[in-house]
Amino acid sequence: MRHNSIQRRLIATVVLSHCLLTAGLVLTGVFYTYWRVRSSLDTGMQAQAMSVAALVRYNEDASGNVYFDDSLLPSSIDPNHPDLFEVWTERSGLLVRSAHWPTGLQISPRAGDHWNFNWDGTPYRALRLPHVPVLDREEGKTFQPQTLTILYAAPTIHLRQQVKTAGIFITAVSLFLLAVSGVLALRGIRRGLWPLEHLAREAALVSAQNWELRLPAQLEEVEELRPLTRSMTGMLERLRHSFEQQREFLGSAAHELKTPVAVLKSTLQSLLQRPRDREEYRVGLEHSLEDLERLEQLMQWMLRLARAEQWAHGALRRDLEIIDVNATCEAAVDRVRNLAAASNTAVRLTRDGPVPLRADPEDLHLVWTNLLENAVRFSPEGATIEIMVARRNRDLAQITVTDQGAGIPPEDLPHVFERFYRGDPSRSRSTGGYGLGLAIAKALIEAYGGQISAESTPGKGTRMIVELPLTSSN
């Protein structure tokens, strides 16, 4: 199987274009040479014909008849082959023919000025000059002057030899220039593709331990490669971030799983160390079930996050119906009402007309519940939490959740949507969860083509902003 090589295609294109250019130059040169030599031949034939016409003279009498003086005949254009000519008079017809006129050759005056013919294998070119006056002028003549028609033919063997010689010379020079330009083009193509080869070698050195694409300055200055190098650098940065994120996720998941598993193992080992009564076994098993529930909850959160990220990247497709976002917000408010009542916190929902969206209501319900639970947990007693649903324009909806808590420190704000991130190390799982809620919310919102962001002022509260593209209800 032949490889599809850019270099081979470029070389083939250059060679083909040079061959076409060479052929065009050769044909043009040969045609131009032929035209110039033929024009020179026609000019010489015309001069020869006029020289022949100058040898026609009037008789001494007053009859007005003419005769031909062959004492001053011009030499042939081609020394190796004689020229042919005929002189026709206006009154008496054919006056004279050349001495070398072939027997049986008949050339009558024609309408055209020039034409070609062959005689006994020799190519000739003929010229016709009509209405040529007799140049002999003698004083006292009273007759009506005559006009002549000169037919003159010269062999074109020398012309063809000249064109052939010029064609060979032009072809040889063109082929030499083709070879030189081909070599230069090949070198130029190879040198021009060198940056790609260097880029490929550097890209091959990228690994999980080395994410840097080291490129020389001259490579970065190549204008055609600048978009590619920028794209590759950005791609490697995103891959590095994703790889580190996955590595951190595995480490954090292992750490989160380690604690409940260790506690469960310790509880079961303590129950087996010595015989215990029924009540002690029951209490130990209850503690073990609590640890298993926490472990199961963590696994469910991790599974939900994985599915949300698959939806966000289009790996999973679902048939969804159009729902009203307001209904999912109302369900989330009802879900956290008891939690809010326990801390004497009020949750207020503000709506601004229907907000249609093609989505799974459970996904949005989970997002709003996570945001509201975080707002309730970190708001002071007696505070008011507001969730507002509004349409920014025909195609975009904005859902905001605002609390009156202590806020998020500026150094933690860029990381609140990262997995297993808990800004305050003192927060336990009972107060801070597993650090997956906002990560799941972000993945679900992005799965529906939206985005989520956080704004916070320490001491004044936090505002979570969700923007979702709307779906036409028609």
C-alpha positions as CSV (number, residue, x, y, z in Angstrom):
1,M,0.0,0.0,0.0
2,R,1.5,3.3,-1.0
3,H,1.7,6.0,1.6
4,N,0.0,9.3,1.0
5,S,3.0,11.6,1.3
6,I,2.7,15.4,1.2
7,Q,6.4,15.6,0.1
8,R,5.8,13.3,-2.9
9,R,2.7,15.1,-3.9
10,L,4.5,18.5,-3.8
11,I,7.5,17.1,-5.7
12,A,5.1,15.5,-8.3
13,T,3.2,18.8,-8.6
14,V,6.4,20.8,-9.1
15,V,7.9,18.4,-11.6
16,L,4.7,18.2,-13.6
17,S,4.3,22.0,-13.6
18,H,8.0,22.4,-14.7
19,C,7.5,19.8,-17.4
20,L,4.4,21.6,-18.7
21,L,6.3,24.9,-18.6
22,T,9.2,23.4,-20.4
23,A,7.0,21.9,-23.1
24,G,5.2,25.2,-23.5
25,L,8.5,27.1,-23.8
26,V,9.8,24.7,-26.4
27,L,6.7,24.8,-28.5
28,T,6.5,28.6,-28.2
29,G,10.2,28.9,-29.1
30,V,10.0,26.6,-32.1
31,F,6.8,28.3,-33.4
32,Y,8.3,31.8,-32.9
33,T,11.5,30.6,-34.7
34,Y,9.5,29.2,-37.6
35,W,7.5,32.3,-37.9
36,R,10.6,34.6,-37.9
37,V,12.4,32.4,-40.4
38,R,9.4,32.1,-42.7
39,S,8.9,35.9,-42.5
40,S,12.5,36.4,-43.4
41,L,12.1,33.9,-46.3
42,D,9.0,35.8,-47.5
43,T,10.8,39.0,-47.4
44,G,13.7,37.6,-49.4
45,M,11.4,36.0,-51.9
46,Q,9.6,39.3,-52.4
47,A,13.0,41.1,-53.0
48,Q,14.0,38.3,-55.5
49,A,10.6,38.6,-57.2
50,M,11.1,42.4,-57.6
51,S,14.6,41.7,-59.0
52,V,13.1,39.4,-61.6
53,A,10.5,42.0,-62.4
54,A,13.2,44.6,-63.0
55,L,14.6,42.4,-65.8
56,V,11.4,42.8,-67.9
57,R,11.9,45.5,-70.6
58,Y,9.9,47.1,-73.4
59,N,10.9,46.5,-77.1
60,E,12.5,49.3,-79.0
61,D,9.5,49.6,-81.3
62,A,6.2,51.3,-80.4
63,S,4.3,48.0,-80.0
64,G,4.4,48.1,-76.2
65,N,5.5,44.4,-76.1
66,V,8.0,43.3,-73.5
67,Y,11.0,40.9,-73.4
68,F,13.0,39.4,-70.5
69,D,16.7,40.2,-70.0
70,D,18.2,37.1,-68.3
71,S,21.7,38.5,-68.1
72,L,21.4,39.8,-64.6
73,L,19.4,37.0,-62.9
74,P,19.7,37.1,-59.1
75,S,21.2,34.0,-57.4
76,S,18.9,31.6,-55.5
77,I,18.1,32.1,-51.9
78,D,19.2,28.5,-51.1
79,P,22.5,27.9,-52.9
80,N,21.9,24.1,-52.9
81,H,18.5,24.3,-54.5
82,P,17.4,26.6,-57.3
83,D,14.6,29.1,-57.0
84,L,11.7,28.9,-59.4
85,F,9.9,31.8,-61.0
86,E,7.4,32.7,-63.7
87,V,6.6,36.1,-65.2
88,W,3.1,36.7,-66.6
89,T,2.3,39.8,-68.6
90,E,-1.1,41.5,-68.7
91,R,-1.4,41.2,-72.5
92,S,0.4,38.1,-73.7
93,G,0.3,35.8,-70.7
94,L,3.3,33.8,-69.7
95,L,6.5,35.6,-70.6
96,V,9.3,33.6,-69.1
97,R,10.1,30.7,-66.7
98,S,13.3,30.0,-64.8
99,A,15.8,27.7,-66.4
100,H,15.4,25.1,-63.7
101,W,11.7,24.9,-63.9
102,P,10.8,21.2,-63.6
103,T,9.2,19.6,-66.5
104,G,5.5,19.0,-66.0
105,L,5.2,21.5,-63.1
106,Q,2.2,23.7,-63.6
107,I,1.6,26.6,-61.2
108,S,-1.0,29.1,-62.2
109,P,-1.5,32.4,-60.5
110,R,-3.7,32.0,-57.5
111,A,-5.8,34.3,-55.4
112,G,-3.6,33.9,-52.3
113,D,-0.3,35.7,-51.7
114,H,1.6,32.7,-50.3
115,W,1.2,28.9,-50.4
116,N,3.3,25.8,-50.0
117,F,3.7,22.8,-52.3
118,N,6.1,19.8,-52.9
119,W,7.8,18.9,-56.1
120,D,9.8,15.6,-56.4
121,G,10.2,15.4,-52.6
122,T,11.4,19.0,-52.2
123,P,9.2,21.4,-50.2
124,Y,8.7,24.9,-51.7
125,R,7.0,28.1,-50.6
126,A,5.5,30.2,-53.4
127,L,4.8,34.0,-53.5
128,R,2.5,35.8,-55.9
129,L,3.0,39.5,-56.7
130,P,0.2,40.9,-58.9
131,H,0.0,44.2,-60.7
132,V,3.7,44.8,-60.7
133,P,4.5,47.7,-63.2
134,V,7.2,47.2,-65.8
135,L,10.1,49.2,-64.4
136,D,11.6,50.0,-67.8
137,R,10.8,53.7,-68.6
138,E,11.9,55.3,-71.8
139,E,11.1,58.8,-72.9
140,G,8.8,59.2,-75.8
141,K,6.9,56.0,-75.5
142,T,3.2,56.5,-76.4
143,F,1.8,53.0,-75.7
144,Q,-0.2,51.9,-72.7
145,P,2.1,50.5,-69.9
146,Q,1.7,46.9,-68.9
147,T,1.6,45.2,-65.5
148,L,3.2,41.9,-64.5
149,T,2.3,39.0,-62.2
150,I,5.3,37.4,-60.6
151,L,5.2,33.9,-59.3
152,Y,8.3,33.1,-57.2
153,A,9.0,29.9,-55.3
154,A,11.9,29.1,-53.0
155,P,12.7,25.7,-51.3
156,T,12.1,25.6,-47.6
157,I,14.6,22.8,-46.8
158,H,17.0,25.4,-45.3
159,L,14.1,26.9,-43.3
160,R,13.2,23.6,-41.9
161,Q,16.8,22.9,-41.0
162,Q,17.0,26.2,-39.2
163,V,13.8,25.5,-37.3
164,K,15.0,22.0,-36.4
165,T,18.3,23.3,-35.2
166,A,16.6,26.0,-33.1
167,G,14.2,23.5,-31.7
168,I,17.0,21.1,-30.6
169,F,18.9,24.0,-29.1
170,I,15.8,25.3,-27.3
171,T,14.9,21.8,-26.1
172,A,18.4,21.2,-24.8
173,V,18.5,24.5,-22.9
174,S,15.0,24.0,-21.6
175,L,15.8,20.4,-20.3
176,F,18.9,21.7,-18.7
177,L,17.0,24.5,-17.0
178,L,14.3,22.0,-16.0
179,A,16.9,19.8,-14.4
180,V,18.4,22.7,-12.5
181,S,15.1,24.1,-11.4
182,G,13.9,20.6,-10.5
183,V,16.9,20.1,-8.2
184,L,16.4,23.5,-6.6
185,A,12.7,22.8,-6.2
186,L,13.4,19.4,-4.6
187,R,15.9,21.0,-2.2
188,G,13.5,23.8,-1.4
189,I,10.6,21.4,-0.7
190,R,12.8,19.3,1.5
191,R,14.1,22.3,3.4
192,G,10.5,23.7,3.5
193,L,9.2,20.5,5.1
194,W,12.0,20.3,7.6
195,P,10.0,22.2,10.2
196,L,7.3,19.6,10.0
197,E,9.7,16.8,10.5
198,H,11.3,18.6,13.4
199,L,7.8,19.3,14.9
200,A,7.0,15.6,14.5
201,R,10.2,14.6,16.3
202,E,9.5,17.0,19.2
203,A,5.9,15.8,19.4
204,A,7.0,12.2,19.7
205,L,9.0,13.2,22.8
206,V,5.8,14.3,24.6
207,S,4.7,11.8,27.3
208,A,3.0,11.7,30.6
209,Q,6.3,12.8,32.2
210,N,7.0,15.5,29.6
211,W,4.2,17.7,28.4
212,E,6.3,20.5,27.0
213,L,6.7,21.0,23.3
214,R,10.2,22.3,22.8
215,L,10.4,24.2,19.5
216,P,13.4,26.2,18.2
217,A,12.8,29.9,17.6
218,Q,13.2,29.6,13.8
219,L,10.4,27.0,13.8
220,E,8.0,29.3,15.7
221,E,8.7,32.0,13.2
222,V,7.3,30.0,10.3
223,E,4.1,31.7,9.5
224,E,2.3,28.6,8.1
225,L,3.2,26.5,11.1
226,R,2.3,29.2,13.7
227,P,-1.4,28.2,14.0
228,L,-0.4,24.5,14.2
229,T,2.2,25.0,16.9
230,R,-0.2,27.2,18.9
231,S,-3.0,24.6,18.6
232,M,-0.7,21.8,19.6
233,T,0.6,23.7,22.6
234,G,-2.9,24.5,23.7
235,M,-3.9,20.9,23.1
236,L,-1.0,19.6,25.2
237,E,-1.8,22.0,28.0
238,R,-5.4,20.8,28.0
239,L,-4.3,17.2,27.9
240,R,-1.8,17.8,30.7
241,H,-4.6,19.5,32.8
242,S,-7.0,16.6,32.1
243,F,-4.3,14.0,32.9
244,E,-3.4,15.7,36.2
245,Q,-7.1,16.1,37.0
246,Q,-7.6,12.4,36.4
247,R,-4.6,11.5,38.5
248,E,-5.8,13.8,41.3
249,F,-9.2,12.3,41.0
250,L,-7.9,8.8,41.4
251,G,-5.8,9.9,44.3
252,S,-8.7,11.7,46.0
253,A,-11.1,8.9,45.3
254,A,-8.7,6.4,46.8
255,H,-8.3,8.7,49.8
256,E,-12.0,9.1,50.2
257,L,-12.6,5.4,49.9
258,K,-9.8,4.5,52.2
259,T,-11.3,6.1,55.3
260,P,-14.8,4.3,55.3
261,V,-13.1,1.0,54.3
262,A,-10.6,1.3,57.2
263,V,-13.3,2.2,59.7
264,L,-15.5,-0.7,58.5
265,K,-12.5,-3.1,58.7
266,S,-11.6,-1.9,62.2
267,T,-15.2,-2.3,63.4
268,L,-15.4,-5.8,62.1
269,Q,-12.0,-6.8,63.5
270,S,-12.9,-5.5,66.9
271,L,-16.1,-7.6,66.9
272,L,-14.0,-10.7,66.1
273,Q,-11.3,-10.1,68.7
274,R,-13.3,-11.7,71.6
275,P,-16.8,-13.0,72.2
276,R,-19.4,-10.3,72.7
277,D,-23.0,-10.3,73.7
278,R,-25.9,-9.7,71.3
279,E,-26.2,-6.0,72.0
280,E,-22.5,-5.3,71.2
281,Y,-22.8,-7.2,67.9
282,R,-25.9,-5.2,67.0
283,V,-24.2,-1.9,67.7
284,G,-21.1,-2.9,65.8
285,L,-23.2,-4.0,62.8
286,E,-25.1,-0.8,62.9
287,H,-21.9,1.2,62.8
288,S,-20.7,-1.0,59.9
289,L,-23.9,-0.3,58.0
290,E,-23.5,3.4,58.5
291,D,-20.0,3.2,57.0
292,L,-21.3,1.1,54.1
293,E,-24.0,3.7,53.5
294,R,-21.4,6.4,53.3
295,L,-19.3,4.3,51.0
296,E,-22.3,3.6,48.8
297,Q,-23.2,7.3,48.7
298,L,-19.6,8.1,47.6
299,M,-19.8,5.5,44.9
300,Q,-23.1,6.9,43.7
301,W,-21.7,10.4,43.5
302,M,-18.7,9.2,41.6
303,L,-20.8,7.3,39.2
304,R,-23.1,10.3,38.7
305,L,-20.1,12.5,38.0
306,A,-18.7,10.0,35.4
307,R,-22.0,9.8,33.6
308,A,-22.4,13.6,33.6
309,E,-19.0,14.0,32.1
310,Q,-19.8,11.4,29.4
311,W,-23.0,13.4,28.6
312,A,-21.0,16.6,28.5
313,H,-18.6,15.1,25.9
314,G,-21.3,13.5,23.8
315,A,-20.4,9.9,24.7
316,L,-24.0,9.2,25.8
317,R,-27.1,10.2,23.9
318,R,-30.6,10.4,25.4
319,D,-34.0,11.1,24.0
320,L,-35.2,14.1,26.1
321,E,-38.4,16.0,26.2
322,I,-39.0,19.7,26.7
323,I,-39.5,20.7,30.3
324,D,-40.0,23.9,32.3
325,V,-36.9,24.8,34.3
326,N,-39.2,26.5,36.9
327,A,-40.7,23.1,37.8
328,T,-37.3,21.6,38.6
329,C,-36.4,24.7,40.7
330,E,-39.7,24.3,42.7
331,A,-39.0,20.6,43.3
332,A,-35.5,21.5,44.6
333,V,-36.9,24.2,46.9
334,D,-39.3,21.6,48.4
335,R,-36.4,19.2,48.8
336,V,-34.3,21.5,50.9
337,R,-37.2,23.1,52.8
338,N,-36.8,20.8,55.9
339,L,-33.0,21.5,55.9
340,A,-33.6,25.2,55.7
341,A,-36.3,25.1,58.5
342,A,-33.8,23.3,60.8
343,S,-31.5,26.4,60.6
344,N,-34.3,28.9,60.5
345,T,-33.3,29.8,56.9
346,A,-35.8,31.0,54.3
347,V,-35.6,29.9,50.7
348,R,-37.4,32.2,48.2
349,L,-38.0,31.4,44.5
350,T,-38.5,34.1,41.9
351,R,-39.8,33.3,38.4
352,D,-40.1,35.3,35.2
353,G,-42.3,33.3,32.9
354,P,-41.8,29.8,31.4
355,V,-38.3,28.6,30.6
356,P,-38.5,25.7,28.1
357,L,-35.5,23.4,27.9
358,R,-34.9,19.9,26.5
359,A,-33.5,18.1,29.5
360,D,-33.9,15.4,32.0
361,P,-35.7,17.0,35.0
362,E,-33.7,14.7,37.5
363,D,-30.4,16.3,36.2
364,L,-31.6,19.8,36.8
365,H,-33.2,18.9,40.1
366,L,-29.9,17.5,41.3
367,V,-28.1,20.7,40.2
368,W,-30.5,23.1,42.0
369,T,-30.5,20.8,45.1
370,N,-26.7,20.9,45.4
371,L,-26.6,24.6,45.0
372,L,-29.4,25.2,47.6
373,E,-28.0,22.7,50.1
374,N,-24.6,24.4,50.0
375,A,-26.3,27.8,50.4
376,V,-28.3,26.6,53.4
377,R,-25.3,24.9,55.1
378,F,-23.0,28.0,54.9
379,S,-25.6,30.7,55.6
380,P,-26.1,32.1,59.1
381,E,-29.3,31.3,61.0
382,G,-32.2,33.5,60.0
383,A,-30.7,34.3,56.5
384,T,-32.6,34.3,53.3
385,I,-31.6,32.3,50.2
386,E,-32.9,33.4,46.9
387,I,-33.1,31.4,43.7
388,M,-34.1,33.4,40.7
389,V,-35.1,32.1,37.2
390,A,-35.1,34.7,34.4
391,R,-34.7,34.9,30.7
392,R,-31.9,37.2,29.5
393,N,-33.1,37.0,25.9
394,R,-35.0,34.7,23.6
395,D,-32.2,32.1,23.6
396,L,-30.7,32.2,27.0
397,A,-32.0,31.6,30.6
398,Q,-30.1,32.6,33.8
399,I,-30.7,30.8,37.1
400,T,-28.9,32.4,40.1
401,V,-28.7,31.1,43.7
402,T,-27.7,33.8,46.2
403,D,-26.9,33.2,49.9
404,Q,-25.8,35.5,52.8
405,G,-23.0,33.3,54.1
406,A,-19.4,34.0,54.9
407,G,-18.4,33.8,51.2
408,I,-15.6,32.0,49.5
409,P,-12.0,33.2,49.9
410,P,-10.5,34.5,46.6
411,E,-7.8,31.8,46.5
412,D,-10.5,29.1,46.7
413,L,-13.0,30.6,44.2
414,P,-11.3,29.3,41.0
415,H,-11.3,25.7,42.4
416,V,-14.8,25.3,43.8
417,F,-15.9,23.2,40.8
418,E,-13.0,20.8,41.0
419,R,-13.6,17.3,42.1
420,F,-13.0,16.4,45.8
421,Y,-12.0,20.0,46.4
422,R,-12.8,21.4,49.9
423,G,-11.4,24.8,50.6
424,D,-11.6,24.6,54.3
425,P,-9.5,21.6,55.6
426,S,-11.4,21.6,58.8
427,R,-14.7,20.7,57.1
428,S,-15.7,17.1,57.7
429,R,-17.8,14.9,55.4
430,S,-20.8,15.6,57.5
431,T,-20.5,19.4,56.9
432,G,-18.6,19.6,53.7
433,G,-19.6,16.5,51.8
434,Y,-17.2,14.7,49.5
435,G,-16.4,17.8,47.3
436,L,-18.3,16.3,44.3
437,G,-21.5,18.2,44.3
438,L,-20.4,21.3,42.4
439,A,-18.3,19.2,40.1
440,I,-21.4,17.2,39.2
441,A,-23.4,20.4,38.8
442,K,-20.8,21.8,36.4
443,A,-20.6,18.6,34.3
444,L,-24.4,18.5,34.0
445,I,-24.8,22.1,33.1
446,E,-22.1,21.8,30.4
447,A,-23.8,18.7,29.1
448,Y,-26.8,20.9,28.2
449,G,-24.6,23.5,26.5
450,G,-24.6,25.9,29.4
451,Q,-22.1,27.2,31.9
452,I,-21.9,27.8,35.6
453,S,-19.8,30.3,37.5
454,A,-19.4,31.6,41.1
455,E,-19.2,35.1,42.4
456,S,-18.4,35.7,46.1
457,T,-17.5,38.5,48.5
458,P,-16.0,37.3,51.8
459,G,-18.4,38.3,54.6
460,K,-21.3,39.1,52.3
461,G,-22.2,35.8,50.6
462,T,-21.9,33.8,47.4
463,R,-23.8,33.9,44.1
464,M,-23.9,30.9,41.8
465,I,-24.8,31.8,38.2
466,V,-26.1,29.2,35.7
467,E,-26.8,30.0,32.1
468,L,-28.6,27.6,29.9
469,P,-29.6,27.8,26.2
470,L,-33.4,27.7,25.7
471,T,-35.3,25.4,23.5
472,S,-38.2,26.6,21.3
473,S,-41.5,25.1,22.5
474,N,-42.9,25.0,19.0
